[in-house]
Amino acid sequence: MSHLEANNILYALQHGFCKNRPCQSQLLEFIMDLIDTPANTKETDVIIVDFSKAFDKVPHSWLLLKLKFYGHQKQYLRLD
């Protein structure tokens, strides 16, 4: 995580895996946005996507190349 934070790789509003921004805080922000929507005469559209098997569908060689691109040293990666 320190590498991601030091190099500003993560999106600023990223929840989960971040210090002081757990997944639960994203859920709370979402619920608060839904509660505030009628008061602000806004509309809210929600798209729900299941990423539970996302990493099973992405070739691991692509993920390893991306890690290498972001500066992870070669000896930690097996690029077979």
C-alpha positions in Angstrom: 0.0 0.0 0.0 2.8 2.4 0.8 4.0 2.2 -2.9 0.5 3.0 -4.2 0.1 5.9 -1.8 3.5 7.3 -2.4 3.1 7.3 -6.1 -0.6 8.5 -6.1 -1.7 5.5 -8.1 -5.1 5.1 -6.4 -8.1 7.2 -7.3 -8.6 10.0 -4.6 -12.0 8.7 -3.7 -11.0 5.0 -3.5 -12.5 3.1 -0.6 -11.2 -0.2 0.7 -7.5 -1.0 1.0 -6.9 2.7 2.0 -6.0 4.2 5.4 -9.2 5.7 7.0 -11.4 4.7 4.0 -12.7 1.2 4.5 -15.4 -0.4 2.2 -18.0 0.5 4.9 -17.3 4.2 4.5 -18.2 3.9 0.8 -21.5 2.3 1.6 -22.3 5.0 4.2 -21.5 7.8 1.7 -23.7 6.1 -0.9 -26.6 5.8 1.6 -26.2 9.4 2.6 -26.3 10.5 -1.1 -29.5 8.5 -1.6 -31.1 10.2 1.5 -30.1 13.7 0.3 -31.2 13.1 -3.3 -34.9 14.1 -2.8 -34.0 17.1 -0.7 -31.8 18.4 -3.4 -34.3 17.6 -6.2 -31.7 15.5 -7.9 -32.0 12.1 -9.4 -29.8 9.1 -8.6 -29.1 6.2 -11.0 -27.5 3.1 -9.7 -25.7 0.4 -11.6 -24.7 -2.7 -9.6 -21.8 -4.8 -11.0 -20.5 -8.0 -9.5 -16.7 -8.1 -9.6 -16.4 -11.2 -7.4 -14.6 -13.2 -10.1 -13.0 -10.3 -11.9 -9.4 -11.4 -11.3 -10.2 -14.9 -12.6 -11.1 -13.4 -16.0 -8.1 -11.1 -16.4 -5.0 -12.8 -17.7 -2.5 -12.8 -14.8 0.3 -11.9 -17.2 -1.4 -8.5 -17.8 -1.6 -7.9 -14.1 2.1 -8.7 -13.6 3.0 -6.4 -16.5 1.0 -3.6 -14.9 2.8 -4.2 -11.5 6.1 -4.0 -13.4 5.0 -0.7 -15.1 4.3 0.8 -11.7 7.8 0.1 -10.4 7.7 -3.2 -8.7 11.1 -4.8 -9.0 11.5 -7.6 -11.4 12.8 -10.1 -8.9 9.4 -10.1 -7.2 7.5 -10.9 -10.4 7.6 -14.1 -12.4 6.9 -13.1 -16.0 6.8 -16.6 -17.4 
